[in-house]
Amino acid sequence: MQGIVPFLLIFLALFGKLVASQGKDRLVNTSKLEMFVDELPDMPKIHGYDIVDGSPKPKLLTIGMFSKKWKFHRDLPATTVFAYGATRNTATVPGPTIEALHGTATYVKWQNDLPSKHILPWDPTVPTAIPSTKKGVPTVVHLHGGIHEPASDGNSNAWFTARFEEKGPAWSRRTYHYDNNQQPGNLWYHDHALGLTRVNLLAGLIGAYVIRQPDIEGPLKLPYGDEFDRPLIVFDRSFRVDGSIYMNSTGNNPSIHPQWQPEYFGDAIVVNGKAWPKMVVRRRKYRFRIINASNARFFRFFFSNGLEFIHVAADSAYLEKPVVANETLVGPSEIVDVVVDFSKSKTDEAILENDAPYPYPTGDPVNESNGKVMKFIIKKEREVDTWRVPKKLIKYPSSDLSSVSQTRYITMYEYTSNINEPTHLLLNGKSYDAPATETPKAGTSEIWNVINLTGDNHPLHIHLGLFKVLDQTELVDDKEVFKGCMLKKNDAIKCQISKYARGKKIEVEAHEKGWKNVYKIAPGFVTKILVKFSYIHSNTSYSFDPTGEPGYVYHCHILDHEDNAMMRPLKVIK
């Protein structure tokens, strides 16, 4: 017994240190939270148009950003969040779904009503919007997938603080103009402030935006109406025991970046503002517009009982014909628009699950908490279903390679410290504030060969332009020689890209062969895309001047990468 005492004292001392080191954060053990106890919320809807004498007219909306309390789970204390809404009382996480009409403009005055300090830690050593007074939370709204004038795109340097007391160098207006002249489809709005995107979205600044075109969509007879057509905004969070959102306060290279880490992952999977919610459905078809609003987590969705996804659209554009799949991989900021036919279920319950490793594709396997998403409870009664999925959806003019005006090489780099931890990421080896090198002409198409020299899959998002993925080719032979050459010269031609880009091909998934605004760029591959800088539905020039200031951007949509500093300007010219 005497010999055991010193051992126990040592063990207790070590254990005490462990508890002390974790005591400051005291995280919720998500495995102890009961799943499927909260009903799936349906976010408030706001029409982005008025009906006057039977005709749609442009409408001005005022949407604020507020600090408030939000219940993510029945058994969690209320969480302080940043939320979008017309008022503080009506603000939600996610924010209200804005319903717009094709061809009818929506004007939004985005108001910052946030406090002087952020609720989450942020890192001033990455390129960041910092007010001169060091007070206020900089914000700016980007309508993801929107095709509209540069001044309304939500440039990262167009940020502003509460009551517009301080404004970024690219700020120009209080009210944004969304003309909604693009094809019908799914968009979402979120914060885009320089260096703060990851923390502002974690705090709750996200929401859905749908452009409808009844004369085109109505004849399809897809599920419609508030009950059968539902946006599902999915993201991950971790919480402290007091209910507050947990984000690391120490970086992976603390001597370089005191707080920044390369990816944020949370174990609680949240859908429409509730962790692992449940939804009662009837035995008929439903349409789900699923938005992955996570900072870094990929989801590979599937149903526990084998139900299928019928893809009808991807990101902001319809597919030419529906695509049936048993599972679907969705990167951060991607949107899958699917019909699920619950009449086909052989069970009375179906759990939407996830098995994507994190980071994707070679990270940790999912656990019980982040491997479950939500539960559908299926009513037993059979009923007549008036909805259908037609054999043909919407066919847009085909992409013509002969009209390509320029071929570019876009290279993704990751840089590490002497302890082999990431310090920052760049596109084409250039910082965000370096002059634009991608300068497409309005109305033209370009080929971009995106070379991923990192170990991660990066969801590439291009503002304004829509694109089609043409080819994915593996880099072979001595890839490290090619990578070394690229790090030195940053020139794919001089580094003989054709010598290395001749390996195996990855087939583009059938539901991703249409027009996209985000695509998952596989590590060690060259992904060839056709980017179009005109409307895809009419093959006509934009109804606005895309050449104005402050221009557009393209970036990785892993938000921790985008903030440090995997984003570049995109300047459209005449």
SVG drawing of the C-alpha trace seen along z (x, -y; Angstrom):
<svg xmlns="http://www.w3.org/2000/svg" viewBox="-54 -57 67 59">
<polyline fill="none" stroke="black" stroke-width="0.4" points="0.0,0.0 2.8,-2.4 4.3,-1.9 1.1,-2.8 0.7,-6.1 3.5,-8.0 2.1,-6.7 -1.4,-7.9 0.0,-11.3 1.8,-11.6 -1.3,-10.4 -3.6,-12.9 -1.1,-15.7 -1.0,-14.9 -4.8,-14.5 -5.2,-17.8 -3.1,-19.5 -5.2,-18.0 -8.5,-19.2 -7.0,-22.6 -5.9,-22.9 -9.4,-22.0 -11.2,-23.8 -11.2,-27.2 -13.2,-25.8 -15.2,-22.9 -16.6,-21.6 -19.9,-19.8 -19.5,-16.1 -21.8,-15.8 -22.2,-12.1 -24.1,-12.8 -26.7,-15.0 -29.8,-13.2 -30.3,-13.3 -33.5,-14.0 -35.4,-15.8 -35.9,-19.2 -38.2,-19.8 -36.6,-21.0 -37.3,-24.7 -38.5,-26.3 -36.7,-29.6 -38.8,-32.7 -39.4,-33.7 -39.1,-37.2 -40.3,-38.1 -37.8,-40.2 -40.6,-41.7 -44.0,-43.3 -47.1,-42.5 -48.8,-45.7 -52.0,-45.4 -51.2,-41.8 -47.6,-42.4 -44.3,-41.9 -42.4,-45.1 -38.9,-45.7 -38.8,-45.8 -36.4,-47.3 -35.6,-45.1 -33.8,-46.2 -32.0,-43.3 -30.0,-43.7 -27.3,-41.7 -27.9,-41.4 -26.4,-39.8 -28.9,-37.6 -29.5,-34.3 -30.3,-31.1 -31.2,-27.6 -29.4,-25.0 -30.6,-22.0 -33.2,-21.3 -30.5,-20.4 -28.0,-23.2 -28.2,-26.6 -29.0,-29.4 -26.1,-30.5 -25.0,-34.1 -25.0,-34.3 -24.9,-36.9 -28.1,-36.6 -29.7,-38.1 -33.3,-39.4 -35.6,-42.3 -35.5,-43.0 -33.6,-41.6 -36.7,-39.6 -37.3,-38.0 -33.6,-37.4 -32.7,-33.7 -29.7,-31.3 -29.8,-30.7 -31.3,-34.0 -34.6,-34.4 -34.9,-32.8 -35.2,-35.5 -37.5,-34.6 -36.8,-36.5 -38.3,-36.5 -36.4,-36.2 -36.4,-39.6 -37.6,-41.6 -34.9,-43.4 -34.5,-43.1 -32.8,-45.9 -31.3,-45.1 -30.0,-47.6 -27.8,-45.4 -27.4,-47.0 -24.8,-46.2 -26.2,-46.3 -23.5,-44.2 -21.6,-45.0 -18.2,-46.5 -16.5,-43.2 -16.7,-39.8 -18.1,-36.8 -15.3,-34.6 -11.5,-34.8 -9.9,-36.1 -6.4,-36.5 -4.9,-39.9 -1.9,-38.3 -3.8,-37.1 -5.0,-39.8 -7.9,-41.2 -10.4,-44.0 -9.5,-46.0 -11.2,-49.3 -8.9,-52.1 -10.6,-52.5 -10.3,-48.7 -14.1,-48.8 -16.9,-47.2 -17.3,-44.0 -16.6,-44.5 -19.2,-42.8 -20.2,-42.8 -22.7,-40.5 -21.9,-38.4 -24.8,-36.8 -23.2,-33.5 -24.1,-32.5 -25.5,-35.9 -24.8,-37.5 -24.9,-41.2 -22.9,-44.5 -19.5,-44.5 -20.5,-47.2 -23.2,-44.8 -21.0,-41.7 -19.8,-42.0 -16.1,-42.6 -14.0,-41.7 -12.7,-45.2 -16.2,-46.8 -16.8,-46.0 -18.5,-48.3 -19.1,-48.4 -22.3,-49.3 -24.1,-52.4 -21.5,-52.6 -19.1,-54.3 -16.1,-52.8 -15.9,-51.5 -13.4,-49.5 -11.4,-50.9 -13.8,-49.3 -17.0,-50.4 -19.3,-52.4 -23.0,-52.0 -25.5,-51.1 -28.1,-49.4 -27.2,-46.5 -29.0,-45.9 -29.7,-42.3 -31.3,-42.4 -32.2,-38.7 -31.8,-38.4 -29.9,-35.1 -31.3,-31.6 -33.6,-30.3 -31.9,-28.5 -30.4,-28.4 -28.1,-31.0 -27.2,-31.8 -26.0,-35.0 -23.2,-35.2 -20.6,-37.4 -17.4,-38.1 -15.4,-40.5 -11.6,-40.3 -10.0,-37.8 -13.2,-37.5 -15.4,-35.4 -14.7,-32.2 -15.7,-33.7 -18.6,-35.7 -20.1,-32.6 -19.4,-30.6 -21.3,-33.2 -24.3,-32.7 -24.3,-35.1 -25.8,-32.8 -29.1,-32.5 -30.8,-31.1 -31.8,-33.0 -34.0,-31.4 -34.6,-32.9 -37.8,-31.5 -39.1,-31.7 -42.7,-30.3 -43.2,-30.2 -40.1,-28.0 -40.3,-25.9 -44.0,-25.5 -44.4,-23.0 -41.8,-20.7 -44.3,-19.8 -41.5,-19.4 -42.5,-19.5 -43.6,-23.0 -44.9,-25.0 -43.7,-25.6 -44.4,-22.0 -42.8,-20.1 -40.0,-22.5 -37.5,-23.1 -34.0,-24.6 -31.8,-22.6 -28.8,-24.6 -26.3,-22.2 -23.2,-23.1 -21.1,-21.9 -20.4,-23.5 -18.8,-22.8 -20.2,-24.2 -19.0,-24.9 -21.1,-23.8 -22.5,-27.3 -23.9,-27.0 -21.4,-29.4 -19.9,-28.5 -16.4,-27.0 -13.6,-28.1 -10.0,-27.4 -8.1,-30.3 -4.6,-29.0 -3.2,-28.5 -1.3,-25.5 1.7,-27.9 1.2,-30.2 4.5,-32.0 3.3,-32.9 -0.5,-33.0 -1.6,-33.1 -5.2,-31.9 -5.5,-30.8 -5.8,-27.0 -6.2,-25.5 -9.7,-24.0 -12.5,-24.3 -14.6,-21.2 -17.4,-20.8 -19.0,-17.6 -22.6,-18.8 -24.3,-18.7 -26.8,-21.6 -29.7,-21.8 -31.7,-25.0 -30.4,-26.1 -31.1,-22.9 -28.6,-20.1 -29.7,-16.8 -33.3,-17.8 -36.3,-15.6 -38.9,-16.1 -42.2,-14.3 -42.9,-13.7 -45.7,-12.2 -45.2,-9.3 -44.7,-11.4 -42.0,-13.5 -40.2,-16.4 -37.7,-18.8 -34.7,-19.7 -32.3,-22.5 -29.3,-21.4 -26.6,-24.0 -23.3,-23.0 -22.6,-26.2 -19.7,-24.6 -16.4,-26.3 -14.4,-23.3 -16.4,-20.1 -17.4,-18.0 -20.5,-15.9 -21.1,-12.7 -24.8,-12.2 -26.7,-9.0 -29.9,-7.5 -29.8,-4.8 -32.6,-2.9 -31.3,-3.2 -33.6,-6.0 -32.2,-7.7 -31.4,-11.3 -32.9,-12.5 -30.7,-15.4 -32.5,-18.2 -30.1,-21.1 -26.6,-21.8 -25.5,-25.1 -27.5,-27.9 -28.5,-26.0 -30.9,-23.2 -29.6,-20.0 -30.6,-19.0 -32.1,-15.8 -32.5,-14.3 -29.7,-12.1 -30.4,-9.3 -27.8,-8.5 -27.5,-6.6 -25.1,-9.1 -23.9,-12.7 -20.6,-14.4 -21.1,-18.1 -18.1,-20.4 -18.3,-23.6 -20.6,-26.2 -21.9,-23.7 -25.6,-23.2 -27.3,-20.0 -31.0,-20.3 -32.6,-16.9 -36.0,-15.3 -36.6,-12.4 -39.5,-10.1 -40.6,-8.9 -43.2,-6.6 -40.4,-4.4 -39.3,-3.9 -39.7,-0.4 -39.3,-1.7 -41.1,-4.4 -37.8,-6.2 -34.9,-7.4 -31.7,-8.9 -29.7,-11.3 -26.1,-10.3 -22.6,-11.4 -19.4,-9.5 -16.9,-12.0 -13.5,-12.1 -12.4,-15.4 -10.3,-17.1 -11.4,-15.7 -10.3,-13.3 -7.6,-11.8 -8.6,-13.0 -10.3,-11.4 -13.3,-9.1 -16.6,-10.4 -17.8,-9.5 -21.3,-8.9 -22.0,-12.7 -20.8,-14.0 -21.9,-11.0 -25.6,-11.7 -27.4,-14.7 -31.1,-14.5 -34.0,-12.0 -37.1,-11.8 -40.2,-10.2 -42.3,-8.8 -46.1,-8.6 -47.6,-5.2 -50.5,-6.3 -50.1,-6.1 -51.5,-9.0 -51.8,-10.4 -48.7,-12.3 -49.3,-15.1 -45.7,-16.0 -43.4,-14.4 -39.8,-14.4 -39.8,-14.9 -37.3,-13.0 -36.1,-16.4 -35.5,-19.5 -34.0,-22.7 -31.5,-22.6 -29.2,-25.6 -27.2,-26.4 -24.2,-24.1 -20.7,-25.3 -18.8,-26.0 -15.1,-25.4 -14.4,-27.2 -15.4,-30.4 -12.8,-30.2 -10.8,-33.4 -8.1,-32.5 -6.5,-29.6 -5.2,-30.1 -3.4,-28.1 -4.5,-28.5 -2.3,-26.8 -3.1,-26.1 -0.2,-26.2 0.1,-25.5 3.1,-26.7 4.3,-25.2 6.5,-26.2 9.6,-24.4 7.3,-22.1 5.5,-21.2 2.3,-22.9 0.4,-25.1 1.1,-28.8 -0.9,-30.1 -2.3,-29.1 -2.1,-31.0 -3.5,-30.9 -0.9,-31.4 1.6,-32.2 0.2,-35.7 -1.5,-37.5 -5.0,-38.9 -3.9,-42.5 -1.5,-41.8 -2.9,-43.3 -5.4,-41.1 -3.9,-38.7 -7.2,-37.1 -8.8,-39.7 -11.5,-38.0 -13.4,-40.0 -17.1,-40.4 -19.1,-38.1 -16.3,-35.6 -15.5,-32.1 -12.1,-30.9 -10.4,-27.6 -8.9,-27.4 -6.6,-24.6 -6.6,-24.4 -3.6,-22.6 -3.9,-21.4 -0.4,-21.0 -1.7,-20.6 -3.0,-17.5 -6.5,-18.9 -9.5,-19.0 -10.3,-22.7 -13.9,-23.8 -13.1,-26.6 -15.7,-29.3 -15.7,-31.9 -17.8,-35.0 -19.9,-36.1 -18.7,-33.3 -20.4,-29.9 -18.4,-27.0 -18.5,-23.4 -15.9,-20.8 -14.4,-19.2 -11.6,-17.0 -9.7,-15.9 -6.2,-14.5 -3.7,-13.1 -0.2,-14.5 2.2,-11.6 6.0,-10.7 8.0,-12.8 5.4,-15.3 7.8,-16.8 10.1,-17.9 7.1,-19.7 6.0,-21.1 9.5,-22.4 9.6,-24.0 6.2,-25.6 7.2,-27.0 10.3,-28.6 8.8,-29.8 5.0,-29.7 4.7,-29.0 3.0,-25.7 4.2,-25.9 7.9,-26.5 7.6,-23.7 6.3,-21.4 2.9,-20.7 2.1,-18.4 4.9,-16.0 3.2,-15.5 -0.6,-15.9 -1.1,-12.6 -2.2,-10.2 -5.5,-8.6 -8.8,-10.5 -11.5,-11.1 -15.0,-11.0 -17.1,-14.0 -20.2,-12.9 -23.3,-13.0 -25.1,-15.5 -22.0,-17.8 -21.7,-18.0 -24.0,-21.0 -23.2,-24.6 -21.5,-25.1 -20.2,-28.0 -18.2,-25.8 -16.3,-22.6 -14.2,-20.3 -10.6,-20.4 -9.0,-17.1 -5.4,-17.0 -2.7,-16.0 -4.9,-16.6 -5.3,-19.2 -9.0,-20.1 -10.0,-21.7 -13.0,-24.0 -14.8,-26.1 -15.7,-29.5 -18.4,-31.6 -18.7,-35.4 -22.2,-35.9 -25.6,-34.6 -25.9,-30.8 -29.6,-30.8 -29.6,-33.3 -26.0,-33.4 -26.3,-37.2 -24.2,-39.9 -25.0,-40.9 -27.7,-43.5 -25.1,-45.5 -21.6,-46.7 -19.3,-44.0 -16.1,-46.0 -16.7,-48.5 -15.0,-48.7 -14.2,-46.9 -14.4,-43.9 -14.9,-40.3 -12.8,-37.5 -12.3,-33.8 -11.2,-31.7 -11.2,-28.4 -14.4,-28.1 -12.8,-26.4 -13.2,-29.6 -10.0,-29.2 -8.1,-28.9 -9.9,-31.9 -9.0,-34.1 -5.3,-33.1 -5.1,-34.0 -6.4,-31.7 -8.3,-34.4 -7.5,-36.5 -9.1,-39.4 -11.0,-38.8 -11.2,-41.9 -13.6,-41.8 -12.6,-44.1 -14.3,-45.4"/>
</svg>
